């Protein structure tokens, strides 16, 4: 069995009042961000910062860019984060983590190195033991929100909108009796037709990497 830092979502670390409030909630909202590539939280869009402060938890899926951003996120939220391929200089970030909320098991990982030899779907699943209700990952800068064989595969895209992202985006995961994801666009890029071709190329890459479902983001 793999060892995950913070394997169990231990609500007691947030204090008695916070613990009591979260235990009473039948539905939990988690903001999911990835590939921010900024130095401080003040570099993020103000609308996103406002959303982060209202969430029950914030998950960052790697490629922070700086340790300062990690510390900023810890100040405003119940925070979970994993290291991306650009985060080797940031101490204390695990390569992957497992968050358990009630009976739901949510794996978080950046995703680099998960493609070969079996493609993203099986590459991601192989990083975690047992049944997974959701796997949240980043790295590709391409959004994904698909349920396959009982597991939600969710990529919020890139907050900074770097190539091949067609827009700046983040995600919100809702955990209750069921688990579901929502993709939120912060800003759409210009050059629509160029981005459309990039989107088609991203779909082809995703298909080849083993995630064959048709992502909602490509239908927008």
Biotite code that builds the C-alpha atoms (Angstrom):
import biotite.structure as struc

atoms = struc.array([
    struc.Atom([0.000, 0.000, 0.000], chain_id="A", res_id=1, res_name="UNK", atom_name="CA", element="C"),
    struc.Atom([1.390, 3.410, -0.957], chain_id="A", res_id=2, res_name="UNK", atom_name="CA", element="C"),
    struc.Atom([1.990, 5.993, 1.734], chain_id="A", res_id=3, res_name="UNK", atom_name="CA", element="C"),
    struc.Atom([0.368, 9.353, 1.011], chain_id="A", res_id=4, res_name="UNK", atom_name="CA", element="C"),
    struc.Atom([1.145, 12.536, 2.944], chain_id="A", res_id=5, res_name="UNK", atom_name="CA", element="C"),
    struc.Atom([-2.127, 13.555, 4.554], chain_id="A", res_id=6, res_name="UNK", atom_name="CA", element="C"),
    struc.Atom([-3.867, 10.395, 3.379], chain_id="A", res_id=7, res_name="UNK", atom_name="CA", element="C"),
    struc.Atom([-6.961, 10.986, 5.509], chain_id="A", res_id=8, res_name="UNK", atom_name="CA", element="C"),
    struc.Atom([-8.820, 14.294, 5.412], chain_id="A", res_id=9, res_name="UNK", atom_name="CA", element="C"),
    struc.Atom([-8.307, 14.982, 9.116], chain_id="A", res_id=10, res_name="UNK", atom_name="CA", element="C"),
    struc.Atom([-10.719, 17.827, 9.873], chain_id="A", res_id=11, res_name="UNK", atom_name="CA", element="C"),
    struc.Atom([-9.396, 18.212, 13.415], chain_id="A", res_id=12, res_name="UNK", atom_name="CA", element="C"),
    struc.Atom([-6.304, 20.038, 12.159], chain_id="A", res_id=13, res_name="UNK", atom_name="CA", element="C"),
    struc.Atom([-8.496, 23.026, 11.390], chain_id="A", res_id=14, res_name="UNK", atom_name="CA", element="C"),
    struc.Atom([-9.679, 23.494, 14.954], chain_id="A", res_id=15, res_name="UNK", atom_name="CA", element="C"),
    struc.Atom([-12.920, 22.533, 16.761], chain_id="A", res_id=16, res_name="UNK", atom_name="CA", element="C"),
    struc.Atom([-15.098, 25.253, 15.210], chain_id="A", res_id=17, res_name="UNK", atom_name="CA", element="C"),
    struc.Atom([-13.943, 24.521, 11.683], chain_id="A", res_id=18, res_name="UNK", atom_name="CA", element="C"),
    struc.Atom([-14.244, 20.784, 12.289], chain_id="A", res_id=19, res_name="UNK", atom_name="CA", element="C"),
    struc.Atom([-17.800, 21.098, 13.547], chain_id="A", res_id=20, res_name="UNK", atom_name="CA", element="C"),
    struc.Atom([-18.887, 23.280, 10.621], chain_id="A", res_id=21, res_name="UNK", atom_name="CA", element="C"),
    struc.Atom([-17.429, 20.949, 7.975], chain_id="A", res_id=22, res_name="UNK", atom_name="CA", element="C"),
    struc.Atom([-18.802, 17.789, 9.548], chain_id="A", res_id=23, res_name="UNK", atom_name="CA", element="C"),
    struc.Atom([-22.295, 19.288, 9.421], chain_id="A", res_id=24, res_name="UNK", atom_name="CA", element="C"),
    struc.Atom([-22.041, 20.013, 5.699], chain_id="A", res_id=25, res_name="UNK", atom_name="CA", element="C"),
    struc.Atom([-23.702, 17.417, 3.497], chain_id="A", res_id=26, res_name="UNK", atom_name="CA", element="C"),
    struc.Atom([-22.066, 18.921, 0.408], chain_id="A", res_id=27, res_name="UNK", atom_name="CA", element="C"),
    struc.Atom([-18.462, 20.065, 0.181], chain_id="A", res_id=28, res_name="UNK", atom_name="CA", element="C"),
    struc.Atom([-17.008, 22.428, -2.427], chain_id="A", res_id=29, res_name="UNK", atom_name="CA", element="C"),
    struc.Atom([-13.365, 22.138, -3.472], chain_id="A", res_id=30, res_name="UNK", atom_name="CA", element="C"),
    struc.Atom([-11.628, 24.642, -5.745], chain_id="A", res_id=31, res_name="UNK", atom_name="CA", element="C"),
    struc.Atom([-9.133, 22.957, -8.060], chain_id="A", res_id=32, res_name="UNK", atom_name="CA", element="C"),
    struc.Atom([-6.352, 24.948, -9.720], chain_id="A", res_id=33, res_name="UNK", atom_name="CA", element="C"),
    struc.Atom([-3.235, 23.955, -11.610], chain_id="A", res_id=34, res_name="UNK", atom_name="CA", element="C"),
    struc.Atom([-0.332, 25.296, -13.632], chain_id="A", res_id=35, res_name="UNK", atom_name="CA", element="C"),
    struc.Atom([-0.523, 28.811, -12.219], chain_id="A", res_id=36, res_name="UNK", atom_name="CA", element="C"),
    struc.Atom([3.139, 29.682, -12.936], chain_id="A", res_id=37, res_name="UNK", atom_name="CA", element="C"),
    struc.Atom([3.013, 32.848, -10.800], chain_id="A", res_id=38, res_name="UNK", atom_name="CA", element="C"),
    struc.Atom([4.960, 34.131, -7.803], chain_id="A", res_id=39, res_name="UNK", atom_name="CA", element="C"),
    struc.Atom([2.219, 35.332, -5.432], chain_id="A", res_id=40, res_name="UNK", atom_name="CA", element="C"),
    struc.Atom([-1.507, 34.944, -4.950], chain_id="A", res_id=41, res_name="UNK", atom_name="CA", element="C"),
    struc.Atom([-1.888, 38.628, -5.877], chain_id="A", res_id=42, res_name="UNK", atom_name="CA", element="C"),
    struc.Atom([-0.808, 37.640, -9.412], chain_id="A", res_id=43, res_name="UNK", atom_name="CA", element="C"),
    struc.Atom([-3.958, 35.520, -9.804], chain_id="A", res_id=44, res_name="UNK", atom_name="CA", element="C"),
    struc.Atom([-7.207, 36.995, -11.185], chain_id="A", res_id=45, res_name="UNK", atom_name="CA", element="C"),
    struc.Atom([-9.210, 38.728, -8.454], chain_id="A", res_id=46, res_name="UNK", atom_name="CA", element="C"),
    struc.Atom([-12.354, 36.745, -9.335], chain_id="A", res_id=47, res_name="UNK", atom_name="CA", element="C"),
    struc.Atom([-10.455, 33.514, -8.728], chain_id="A", res_id=48, res_name="UNK", atom_name="CA", element="C"),
    struc.Atom([-9.043, 34.724, -5.407], chain_id="A", res_id=49, res_name="UNK", atom_name="CA", element="C"),
    struc.Atom([-12.572, 35.560, -4.235], chain_id="A", res_id=50, res_name="UNK", atom_name="CA", element="C"),
    struc.Atom([-13.717, 32.073, -5.181], chain_id="A", res_id=51, res_name="UNK", atom_name="CA", element="C"),
    struc.Atom([-10.813, 30.403, -3.372], chain_id="A", res_id=52, res_name="UNK", atom_name="CA", element="C"),
    struc.Atom([-11.657, 32.152, -0.104], chain_id="A", res_id=53, res_name="UNK", atom_name="CA", element="C"),
    struc.Atom([-15.248, 30.818, -0.227], chain_id="A", res_id=54, res_name="UNK", atom_name="CA", element="C"),
    struc.Atom([-14.365, 27.174, -0.807], chain_id="A", res_id=55, res_name="UNK", atom_name="CA", element="C"),
    struc.Atom([-14.168, 24.435, 1.844], chain_id="A", res_id=56, res_name="UNK", atom_name="CA", element="C"),
    struc.Atom([-10.809, 23.370, 0.433], chain_id="A", res_id=57, res_name="UNK", atom_name="CA", element="C"),
    struc.Atom([-8.353, 24.483, -2.249], chain_id="A", res_id=58, res_name="UNK", atom_name="CA", element="C"),
    struc.Atom([-6.337, 21.918, -4.198], chain_id="A", res_id=59, res_name="UNK", atom_name="CA", element="C"),
    struc.Atom([-3.373, 22.951, -6.349], chain_id="A", res_id=60, res_name="UNK", atom_name="CA", element="C"),
    struc.Atom([-2.213, 20.301, -8.797], chain_id="A", res_id=61, res_name="UNK", atom_name="CA", element="C"),
    struc.Atom([1.330, 21.548, -9.308], chain_id="A", res_id=62, res_name="UNK", atom_name="CA", element="C"),
    struc.Atom([3.511, 23.982, -11.246], chain_id="A", res_id=63, res_name="UNK", atom_name="CA", element="C"),
    struc.Atom([3.094, 26.734, -8.675], chain_id="A", res_id=64, res_name="UNK", atom_name="CA", element="C"),
    struc.Atom([6.272, 28.574, -9.719], chain_id="A", res_id=65, res_name="UNK", atom_name="CA", element="C"),
    struc.Atom([7.191, 29.793, -6.232], chain_id="A", res_id=66, res_name="UNK", atom_name="CA", element="C"),
    struc.Atom([7.112, 28.793, -2.575], chain_id="A", res_id=67, res_name="UNK", atom_name="CA", element="C"),
    struc.Atom([5.487, 32.145, -1.791], chain_id="A", res_id=68, res_name="UNK", atom_name="CA", element="C"),
    struc.Atom([2.352, 31.095, -3.648], chain_id="A", res_id=69, res_name="UNK", atom_name="CA", element="C"),
    struc.Atom([2.198, 27.860, -1.632], chain_id="A", res_id=70, res_name="UNK", atom_name="CA", element="C"),
    struc.Atom([2.377, 29.853, 1.606], chain_id="A", res_id=71, res_name="UNK", atom_name="CA", element="C"),
    struc.Atom([-0.228, 32.361, 0.382], chain_id="A", res_id=72, res_name="UNK", atom_name="CA", element="C"),
    struc.Atom([-2.693, 29.560, -0.375], chain_id="A", res_id=73, res_name="UNK", atom_name="CA", element="C"),
    struc.Atom([-2.129, 28.023, 3.040], chain_id="A", res_id=74, res_name="UNK", atom_name="CA", element="C"),
    struc.Atom([-3.073, 31.359, 4.605], chain_id="A", res_id=75, res_name="UNK", atom_name="CA", element="C"),
    struc.Atom([-6.475, 31.650, 2.915], chain_id="A", res_id=76, res_name="UNK", atom_name="CA", element="C"),
    struc.Atom([-7.730, 28.086, 2.774], chain_id="A", res_id=77, res_name="UNK", atom_name="CA", element="C"),
    struc.Atom([-7.710, 24.478, 3.861], chain_id="A", res_id=78, res_name="UNK", atom_name="CA", element="C"),
    struc.Atom([-5.012, 23.588, 1.405], chain_id="A", res_id=79, res_name="UNK", atom_name="CA", element="C"),
    struc.Atom([-3.734, 20.507, -0.390], chain_id="A", res_id=80, res_name="UNK", atom_name="CA", element="C"),
    struc.Atom([-1.051, 20.650, -3.051], chain_id="A", res_id=81, res_name="UNK", atom_name="CA", element="C"),
    struc.Atom([1.328, 18.431, -4.999], chain_id="A", res_id=82, res_name="UNK", atom_name="CA", element="C"),
    struc.Atom([4.558, 19.145, -6.823], chain_id="A", res_id=83, res_name="UNK", atom_name="CA", element="C"),
    struc.Atom([4.657, 19.712, -10.564], chain_id="A", res_id=84, res_name="UNK", atom_name="CA", element="C"),
    struc.Atom([7.609, 19.212, -12.863], chain_id="A", res_id=85, res_name="UNK", atom_name="CA", element="C"),
    struc.Atom([8.592, 22.883, -12.307], chain_id="A", res_id=86, res_name="UNK", atom_name="CA", element="C"),
    struc.Atom([8.417, 22.706, -8.492], chain_id="A", res_id=87, res_name="UNK", atom_name="CA", element="C"),
    struc.Atom([11.571, 20.805, -7.513], chain_id="A", res_id=88, res_name="UNK", atom_name="CA", element="C"),
    struc.Atom([12.849, 23.937, -5.722], chain_id="A", res_id=89, res_name="UNK", atom_name="CA", element="C"),
    struc.Atom([9.785, 24.092, -3.434], chain_id="A", res_id=90, res_name="UNK", atom_name="CA", element="C"),
    struc.Atom([10.181, 22.032, -0.235], chain_id="A", res_id=91, res_name="UNK", atom_name="CA", element="C"),
    struc.Atom([7.446, 19.968, 1.392], chain_id="A", res_id=92, res_name="UNK", atom_name="CA", element="C"),
    struc.Atom([5.246, 19.195, -1.606], chain_id="A", res_id=93, res_name="UNK", atom_name="CA", element="C"),
    struc.Atom([4.413, 15.505, -2.161], chain_id="A", res_id=94, res_name="UNK", atom_name="CA", element="C"),
    struc.Atom([4.393, 13.989, -5.640], chain_id="A", res_id=95, res_name="UNK", atom_name="CA", element="C"),
    struc.Atom([0.838, 12.780, -5.031], chain_id="A", res_id=96, res_name="UNK", atom_name="CA", element="C"),
    struc.Atom([-1.765, 12.807, -2.297], chain_id="A", res_id=97, res_name="UNK", atom_name="CA", element="C"),
    struc.Atom([-5.019, 11.120, -1.383], chain_id="A", res_id=98, res_name="UNK", atom_name="CA", element="C"),
    struc.Atom([-7.920, 13.035, 0.139], chain_id="A", res_id=99, res_name="UNK", atom_name="CA", element="C"),
    struc.Atom([-10.720, 11.032, 1.753], chain_id="A", res_id=100, res_name="UNK", atom_name="CA", element="C"),
    struc.Atom([-14.011, 12.853, 2.315], chain_id="A", res_id=101, res_name="UNK", atom_name="CA", element="C"),
    struc.Atom([-16.602, 10.566, 3.837], chain_id="A", res_id=102, res_name="UNK", atom_name="CA", element="C"),
    struc.Atom([-16.513, 7.456, 1.672], chain_id="A", res_id=103, res_name="UNK", atom_name="CA", element="C"),
    struc.Atom([-15.109, 9.312, -1.356], chain_id="A", res_id=104, res_name="UNK", atom_name="CA", element="C"),
    struc.Atom([-11.451, 8.783, -2.359], chain_id="A", res_id=105, res_name="UNK", atom_name="CA", element="C"),
    struc.Atom([-9.898, 11.602, -4.367], chain_id="A", res_id=106, res_name="UNK", atom_name="CA", element="C"),
    struc.Atom([-6.381, 11.281, -5.763], chain_id="A", res_id=107, res_name="UNK", atom_name="CA", element="C"),
    struc.Atom([-4.389, 14.403, -6.598], chain_id="A", res_id=108, res_name="UNK", atom_name="CA", element="C"),
    struc.Atom([-1.292, 14.394, -8.777], chain_id="A", res_id=109, res_name="UNK", atom_name="CA", element="C"),
    struc.Atom([0.382, 16.688, -11.315], chain_id="A", res_id=110, res_name="UNK", atom_name="CA", element="C"),
    struc.Atom([0.476, 14.005, -13.990], chain_id="A", res_id=111, res_name="UNK", atom_name="CA", element="C"),
    struc.Atom([3.904, 14.331, -15.574], chain_id="A", res_id=112, res_name="UNK", atom_name="CA", element="C"),
    struc.Atom([5.353, 10.919, -16.313], chain_id="A", res_id=113, res_name="UNK", atom_name="CA", element="C"),
    struc.Atom([1.926, 9.242, -16.340], chain_id="A", res_id=114, res_name="UNK", atom_name="CA", element="C"),
    struc.Atom([1.473, 8.860, -20.096], chain_id="A", res_id=115, res_name="UNK", atom_name="CA", element="C"),
    struc.Atom([3.813, 6.003, -20.938], chain_id="A", res_id=116, res_name="UNK", atom_name="CA", element="C"),
    struc.Atom([3.533, 3.125, -21.472], chain_id="A", res_id=117, res_name="UNK", atom_name="CA", element="C"),
    struc.Atom([-0.252, 2.789, -21.037], chain_id="A", res_id=118, res_name="UNK", atom_name="CA", element="C"),
    struc.Atom([-1.638, 6.300, -21.607], chain_id="A", res_id=119, res_name="UNK", atom_name="CA", element="C"),
    struc.Atom([-3.004, 8.851, -19.170], chain_id="A", res_id=120, res_name="UNK", atom_name="CA", element="C"),
    struc.Atom([-6.032, 6.925, -17.941], chain_id="A", res_id=121, res_name="UNK", atom_name="CA", element="C"),
    struc.Atom([-4.151, 3.839, -16.808], chain_id="A", res_id=122, res_name="UNK", atom_name="CA", element="C"),
    struc.Atom([-1.041, 5.843, -16.015], chain_id="A", res_id=123, res_name="UNK", atom_name="CA", element="C"),
    struc.Atom([-3.021, 7.918, -13.513], chain_id="A", res_id=124, res_name="UNK", atom_name="CA", element="C"),
    struc.Atom([-4.892, 4.953, -12.059], chain_id="A", res_id=125, res_name="UNK", atom_name="CA", element="C"),
    struc.Atom([-1.621, 3.081, -11.521], chain_id="A", res_id=126, res_name="UNK", atom_name="CA", element="C"),
    struc.Atom([-0.431, 5.817, -9.145], chain_id="A", res_id=127, res_name="UNK", atom_name="CA", element="C"),
    struc.Atom([-3.110, 5.002, -6.563], chain_id="A", res_id=128, res_name="UNK", atom_name="CA", element="C"),
    struc.Atom([-4.227, 1.838, -4.785], chain_id="A", res_id=129, res_name="UNK", atom_name="CA", element="C"),
    struc.Atom([-7.802, 0.632, -4.680], chain_id="A", res_id=130, res_name="UNK", atom_name="CA", element="C"),
    struc.Atom([-11.013, 2.201, -5.909], chain_id="A", res_id=131, res_name="UNK", atom_name="CA", element="C"),
    struc.Atom([-10.798, 5.890, -6.840], chain_id="A", res_id=132, res_name="UNK", atom_name="CA", element="C"),
    struc.Atom([-13.852, 8.121, -7.023], chain_id="A", res_id=133, res_name="UNK", atom_name="CA", element="C"),
    struc.Atom([-11.868, 10.901, -8.684], chain_id="A", res_id=134, res_name="UNK", atom_name="CA", element="C"),
    struc.Atom([-8.371, 11.668, -9.908], chain_id="A", res_id=135, res_name="UNK", atom_name="CA", element="C"),
    struc.Atom([-7.467, 15.341, -10.216], chain_id="A", res_id=136, res_name="UNK", atom_name="CA", element="C"),
    struc.Atom([-4.455, 16.149, -12.357], chain_id="A", res_id=137, res_name="UNK", atom_name="CA", element="C"),
    struc.Atom([-2.837, 19.004, -14.278], chain_id="A", res_id=138, res_name="UNK", atom_name="CA", element="C"),
    struc.Atom([0.283, 19.309, -16.434], chain_id="A", res_id=139, res_name="UNK", atom_name="CA", element="C"),
    struc.Atom([-1.367, 19.169, -19.885], chain_id="A", res_id=140, res_name="UNK", atom_name="CA", element="C"),
    struc.Atom([-2.990, 22.642, -19.663], chain_id="A", res_id=141, res_name="UNK", atom_name="CA", element="C"),
    struc.Atom([-6.020, 20.995, -21.309], chain_id="A", res_id=142, res_name="UNK", atom_name="CA", element="C"),
    struc.Atom([-9.310, 20.786, -19.431], chain_id="A", res_id=143, res_name="UNK", atom_name="CA", element="C"),
    struc.Atom([-11.050, 17.473, -18.814], chain_id="A", res_id=144, res_name="UNK", atom_name="CA", element="C"),
    struc.Atom([-14.194, 16.537, -16.933], chain_id="A", res_id=145, res_name="UNK", atom_name="CA", element="C"),
    struc.Atom([-15.149, 12.953, -17.742], chain_id="A", res_id=146, res_name="UNK", atom_name="CA", element="C"),
    struc.Atom([-16.516, 10.031, -15.751], chain_id="A", res_id=147, res_name="UNK", atom_name="CA", element="C"),
    struc.Atom([-15.063, 6.702, -16.872], chain_id="A", res_id=148, res_name="UNK", atom_name="CA", element="C"),
    struc.Atom([-15.806, 3.365, -15.206], chain_id="A", res_id=149, res_name="UNK", atom_name="CA", element="C"),
    struc.Atom([-16.925, 5.100, -12.017], chain_id="A", res_id=150, res_name="UNK", atom_name="CA", element="C"),
    struc.Atom([-13.906, 7.405, -11.720], chain_id="A", res_id=151, res_name="UNK", atom_name="CA", element="C"),
    struc.Atom([-13.999, 11.140, -12.411], chain_id="A", res_id=152, res_name="UNK", atom_name="CA", element="C"),
    struc.Atom([-10.942, 12.271, -14.370], chain_id="A", res_id=153, res_name="UNK", atom_name="CA", element="C"),
    struc.Atom([-10.671, 16.014, -13.849], chain_id="A", res_id=154, res_name="UNK", atom_name="CA", element="C"),
    struc.Atom([-8.156, 18.536, -15.183], chain_id="A", res_id=155, res_name="UNK", atom_name="CA", element="C"),
    struc.Atom([-8.966, 22.195, -14.471], chain_id="A", res_id=156, res_name="UNK", atom_name="CA", element="C"),
    struc.Atom([-6.687, 23.462, -17.248], chain_id="A", res_id=157, res_name="UNK", atom_name="CA", element="C"),
    struc.Atom([-4.191, 26.257, -16.695], chain_id="A", res_id=158, res_name="UNK", atom_name="CA", element="C"),
    struc.Atom([-4.926, 29.326, -14.590], chain_id="A", res_id=159, res_name="UNK", atom_name="CA", element="C"),
    struc.Atom([-2.341, 31.273, -16.589], chain_id="A", res_id=160, res_name="UNK", atom_name="CA", element="C"),
    struc.Atom([-3.666, 30.028, -19.927], chain_id="A", res_id=161, res_name="UNK", atom_name="CA", element="C"),
    struc.Atom([-0.365, 28.789, -21.304], chain_id="A", res_id=162, res_name="UNK", atom_name="CA", element="C"),
    struc.Atom([-0.276, 26.800, -24.551], chain_id="A", res_id=163, res_name="UNK", atom_name="CA", element="C"),
    struc.Atom([-2.106, 24.616, -25.468], chain_id="A", res_id=164, res_name="UNK", atom_name="CA", element="C"),
    struc.Atom([-4.834, 26.024, -23.195], chain_id="A", res_id=165, res_name="UNK", atom_name="CA", element="C"),
    struc.Atom([-7.615, 27.790, -25.098], chain_id="A", res_id=166, res_name="UNK", atom_name="CA", element="C"),
    struc.Atom([-8.523, 29.854, -22.055], chain_id="A", res_id=167, res_name="UNK", atom_name="CA", element="C"),
    struc.Atom([-7.562, 30.562, -18.462], chain_id="A", res_id=168, res_name="UNK", atom_name="CA", element="C"),
    struc.Atom([-9.565, 28.258, -16.252], chain_id="A", res_id=169, res_name="UNK", atom_name="CA", element="C"),
    struc.Atom([-10.022, 26.468, -12.939], chain_id="A", res_id=170, res_name="UNK", atom_name="CA", element="C"),
    struc.Atom([-12.419, 23.890, -11.555], chain_id="A", res_id=171, res_name="UNK", atom_name="CA", element="C"),
    struc.Atom([-14.830, 23.209, -8.707], chain_id="A", res_id=172, res_name="UNK", atom_name="CA", element="C"),
    struc.Atom([-15.409, 19.706, -7.356], chain_id="A", res_id=173, res_name="UNK", atom_name="CA", element="C"),
    struc.Atom([-18.636, 19.046, -5.448], chain_id="A", res_id=174, res_name="UNK", atom_name="CA", element="C"),
    struc.Atom([-18.571, 16.138, -3.016], chain_id="A", res_id=175, res_name="UNK", atom_name="CA", element="C"),
    struc.Atom([-21.803, 14.826, -1.521], chain_id="A", res_id=176, res_name="UNK", atom_name="CA", element="C"),
    struc.Atom([-23.589, 11.557, -2.108], chain_id="A", res_id=177, res_name="UNK", atom_name="CA", element="C"),
    struc.Atom([-21.983, 11.783, -5.534], chain_id="A", res_id=178, res_name="UNK", atom_name="CA", element="C"),
    struc.Atom([-18.884, 13.558, -6.808], chain_id="A", res_id=179, res_name="UNK", atom_name="CA", element="C"),
    struc.Atom([-18.962, 15.899, -9.788], chain_id="A", res_id=180, res_name="UNK", atom_name="CA", element="C"),
    struc.Atom([-16.790, 18.519, -11.438], chain_id="A", res_id=181, res_name="UNK", atom_name="CA", element="C"),
    struc.Atom([-17.383, 21.913, -13.050], chain_id="A", res_id=182, res_name="UNK", atom_name="CA", element="C"),
    struc.Atom([-14.972, 23.778, -15.321], chain_id="A", res_id=183, res_name="UNK", atom_name="CA", element="C"),
    struc.Atom([-14.901, 27.563, -14.972], chain_id="A", res_id=184, res_name="UNK", atom_name="CA", element="C"),
    struc.Atom([-13.495, 29.826, -17.690], chain_id="A", res_id=185, res_name="UNK", atom_name="CA", element="C"),
    struc.Atom([-11.760, 32.955, -16.410], chain_id="A", res_id=186, res_name="UNK", atom_name="CA", element="C"),
    struc.Atom([-10.817, 34.455, -19.753], chain_id="A", res_id=187, res_name="UNK", atom_name="CA", element="C"),
    struc.Atom([-11.114, 33.203, -23.318], chain_id="A", res_id=188, res_name="UNK", atom_name="CA", element="C"),
    struc.Atom([-8.173, 33.744, -25.618], chain_id="A", res_id=189, res_name="UNK", atom_name="CA", element="C"),
    struc.Atom([-8.360, 35.516, -28.957], chain_id="A", res_id=190, res_name="UNK", atom_name="CA", element="C"),
    struc.Atom([-7.778, 33.903, -32.327], chain_id="A", res_id=191, res_name="UNK", atom_name="CA", element="C"),
    struc.Atom([-10.820, 31.604, -32.138], chain_id="A", res_id=192, res_name="UNK", atom_name="CA", element="C"),
    struc.Atom([-10.055, 29.483, -35.194], chain_id="A", res_id=193, res_name="UNK", atom_name="CA", element="C"),
    struc.Atom([-6.443, 28.883, -34.185], chain_id="A", res_id=194, res_name="UNK", atom_name="CA", element="C"),
    struc.Atom([-7.643, 27.799, -30.754], chain_id="A", res_id=195, res_name="UNK", atom_name="CA", element="C"),
    struc.Atom([-10.258, 25.560, -32.383], chain_id="A", res_id=196, res_name="UNK", atom_name="CA", element="C"),
    struc.Atom([-7.501, 23.712, -34.228], chain_id="A", res_id=197, res_name="UNK", atom_name="CA", element="C"),
    struc.Atom([-5.514, 23.480, -31.003], chain_id="A", res_id=198, res_name="UNK", atom_name="CA", element="C"),
    struc.Atom([-8.615, 21.998, -29.346], chain_id="A", res_id=199, res_name="UNK", atom_name="CA", element="C"),
    struc.Atom([-8.962, 19.367, -32.046], chain_id="A", res_id=200, res_name="UNK", atom_name="CA", element="C"),
    struc.Atom([-5.286, 18.485, -31.661], chain_id="A", res_id=201, res_name="UNK", atom_name="CA", element="C"),
    struc.Atom([-5.735, 18.215, -27.878], chain_id="A", res_id=202, res_name="UNK", atom_name="CA", element="C"),
    struc.Atom([-8.655, 15.822, -28.377], chain_id="A", res_id=203, res_name="UNK", atom_name="CA", element="C"),
    struc.Atom([-6.522, 13.665, -30.635], chain_id="A", res_id=204, res_name="UNK", atom_name="CA", element="C"),
    struc.Atom([-3.678, 13.613, -28.098], chain_id="A", res_id=205, res_name="UNK", atom_name="CA", element="C"),
    struc.Atom([-6.106, 12.740, -25.280], chain_id="A", res_id=206, res_name="UNK", atom_name="CA", element="C"),
    struc.Atom([-7.533, 9.894, -27.364], chain_id="A", res_id=207, res_name="UNK", atom_name="CA", element="C"),
    struc.Atom([-4.060, 8.506, -28.028], chain_id="A", res_id=208, res_name="UNK", atom_name="CA", element="C"),
    struc.Atom([-3.190, 8.818, -24.322], chain_id="A", res_id=209, res_name="UNK", atom_name="CA", element="C"),
    struc.Atom([-6.074, 6.599, -23.282], chain_id="A", res_id=210, res_name="UNK", atom_name="CA", element="C"),
    struc.Atom([-8.721, 9.077, -22.132], chain_id="A", res_id=211, res_name="UNK", atom_name="CA", element="C"),
    struc.Atom([-11.266, 8.412, -24.826], chain_id="A", res_id=212, res_name="UNK", atom_name="CA", element="C"),
    struc.Atom([-14.297, 10.156, -23.378], chain_id="A", res_id=213, res_name="UNK", atom_name="CA", element="C"),
    struc.Atom([-15.463, 13.342, -25.005], chain_id="A", res_id=214, res_name="UNK", atom_name="CA", element="C"),
    struc.Atom([-14.634, 16.205, -22.604], chain_id="A", res_id=215, res_name="UNK", atom_name="CA", element="C"),
    struc.Atom([-17.335, 18.803, -21.987], chain_id="A", res_id=216, res_name="UNK", atom_name="CA", element="C"),
    struc.Atom([-14.791, 21.590, -22.509], chain_id="A", res_id=217, res_name="UNK", atom_name="CA", element="C"),
    struc.Atom([-14.358, 20.696, -26.171], chain_id="A", res_id=218, res_name="UNK", atom_name="CA", element="C"),
    struc.Atom([-18.072, 21.036, -26.793], chain_id="A", res_id=219, res_name="UNK", atom_name="CA", element="C"),
    struc.Atom([-18.168, 24.660, -25.667], chain_id="A", res_id=220, res_name="UNK", atom_name="CA", element="C"),
])
